[in-house]
Amino acid sequence: MKSRSRFNGLTSAQKDIIAHWQAAKGARELPRRSDIDPGRLRAHLSSISMVELDAKGDAWFRLVGSRLQAYLGPNAGGRNLREFGSVATSMWSLGLTAAAEHGRPTGGVVNRKTDRHAWLRLPLATGHSDRALILCHDVVLACDTPEEDDPFGLFSGGSDRLAA
């Protein structure tokens, strides 16, 4: 059963990407990969990946932005998420299943010991019932980000923030 609640993003990047996803889907339930315009997401491309979930729940990287190579290495495309260390696996596992099962954007911000991880998961239509394709956006920020870079106080103290 699909929920009616909508995640609209916590950061400006998440809001921008969700707005494009919503425009791309139009009246359909989900947009297709071909509906996503890289030109509209130019400012975010280096932090975008696409992950395919198969029927067994395994996650495979299909596209990996250049900024994400710091966490995944230079040749992550085509590889299974389980091939990477626990940090990368936990980062990308956030929300994959929820986005696929519920058919809506999922995201949040996780405060960690040395940084903050802002993550977003957007499902895409595949035409196959045994696979899901998820557009992911992941940004890792230092804990000492100046207040002027965080006008909404999303990253100051407090607990982890998750939304679905």
C-alpha positions in Angstrom: 0.0 0.0 0.0 1.4 3.4 -1.0 1.4 6.1 1.6 0.2 9.6 0.8 2.9 11.4 2.8 5.6 13.1 0.7 9.2 13.8 1.5 10.1 17.1 -0.1 13.7 17.3 1.0 15.7 18.7 3.9 18.5 20.4 2.0 18.4 22.7 -1.0 20.0 20.0 -3.2 17.4 17.4 -2.2 14.6 19.9 -2.9 16.0 20.7 -6.3 16.4 17.0 -7.3 12.9 16.1 -6.0 11.3 19.0 -7.9 12.9 17.7 -11.1 11.8 14.1 -10.3 8.3 15.2 -9.8 8.2 17.3 -13.0 9.7 14.3 -14.9 7.1 11.9 -13.7 4.2 14.2 -14.6 0.9 12.3 -14.0 2.6 8.9 -14.0 3.4 7.1 -10.8 7.2 7.1 -11.5 9.5 8.7 -14.0 11.6 6.6 -16.3 15.4 6.9 -16.3 15.2 8.5 -19.7 12.9 11.2 -18.2 15.7 12.5 -16.0 17.5 15.4 -17.6 21.2 15.5 -16.6 21.4 19.1 -17.7 18.8 20.1 -15.1 20.8 18.2 -12.4 24.2 19.5 -13.6 25.1 21.0 -10.2 24.4 17.7 -8.5 25.7 15.1 -11.0 29.0 14.4 -9.2 27.0 13.2 -6.1 24.4 11.1 -8.0 24.4 7.4 -8.4 21.9 4.9 -9.7 21.4 1.6 -7.9 19.4 -1.3 -9.2 17.8 -3.7 -6.8 17.1 -7.2 -8.0 14.5 -9.7 -6.9 16.8 -11.1 -4.2 17.3 -7.6 -2.7 20.9 -7.3 -4.0 22.0 -3.7 -4.9 24.1 -3.1 -8.0 25.7 0.3 -8.9 24.7 1.3 -12.5 26.1 4.8 -12.4 28.4 6.6 -10.0 29.2 10.3 -9.8 32.8 11.4 -9.7 32.5 12.9 -6.1 31.3 9.5 -4.8 34.4 7.7 -6.0 36.1 8.8 -2.8 33.9 6.3 -1.0 33.5 3.7 -3.7 36.7 3.8 -5.8 37.0 4.6 -9.5 35.3 1.5 -10.9 32.1 1.1 -8.9 29.8 0.8 -11.8 28.4 -2.7 -12.2 29.5 -3.8 -8.8 27.4 -5.2 -6.0 27.0 -2.9 -2.9 28.1 -5.7 -0.7 31.6 -5.6 -2.3 32.3 -2.3 -0.5 33.2 -1.7 3.1 30.7 -1.3 5.9 30.7 2.5 5.7 29.8 2.6 2.0 27.3 -0.2 2.4 25.5 1.5 5.3 25.5 4.9 3.4 23.9 3.6 0.3 21.6 1.1 2.0 19.6 3.9 3.6 16.2 4.1 2.1 16.8 1.9 -1.0 14.1 -0.7 -0.1 11.7 2.0 1.2 11.9 4.0 -2.0 11.4 0.9 -4.1 8.5 -0.5 -2.1 6.7 2.8 -1.5 7.4 4.4 -4.9 8.2 7.8 -3.5 11.2 9.9 -2.5 12.9 9.0 0.7 15.8 10.9 2.4 17.3 12.4 5.4 20.5 13.6 7.1 22.5 11.4 9.4 24.8 13.0 12.0 27.9 10.9 12.4 31.0 11.3 14.6 33.1 13.1 12.1 30.6 14.3 9.5 27.0 14.5 8.3 25.5 12.4 5.5 22.7 13.9 3.5 21.0 11.2 1.4 18.1 11.0 -1.0 16.6 8.0 -2.8 14.2 8.4 -5.7 12.5 5.4 -7.5 12.4 5.2 -11.2 10.1 3.1 -13.4 11.8 0.1 -15.0 9.1 -1.9 -16.7 10.2 -5.0 -14.8 8.4 -6.2 -11.7 11.5 -8.1 -10.5 13.8 -5.0 -10.5 13.9 -1.5 -9.1 16.1 1.4 -10.2 16.8 4.1 -7.6 18.3 7.5 -8.3 20.5 8.3 -5.3 22.0 11.6 -4.1 24.6 11.4 -1.3 26.6 14.3 0.1 29.0 14.1 3.1 29.6 17.3 4.9 32.2 18.1 7.6 30.8 18.7 11.1 32.3 22.1 11.3 30.2 23.6 8.4 29.8 27.3 9.2 26.3 28.3 10.3 25.8 30.5 7.2 26.1 27.4 5.1 23.3 25.8 7.2 20.6 28.5 7.6 18.0 26.0 8.7 20.0 24.4 11.5 19.6 21.0 9.9 23.1 19.9 10.9 23.5 21.4 14.4 23.4 18.9 17.3 20.3 16.8 17.8 19.5 13.4 16.6 19.7 11.9 13.2 17.0 13.1 10.9 15.2 10.7 8.6 12.1 11.1 6.5 10.1 8.9 4.3 
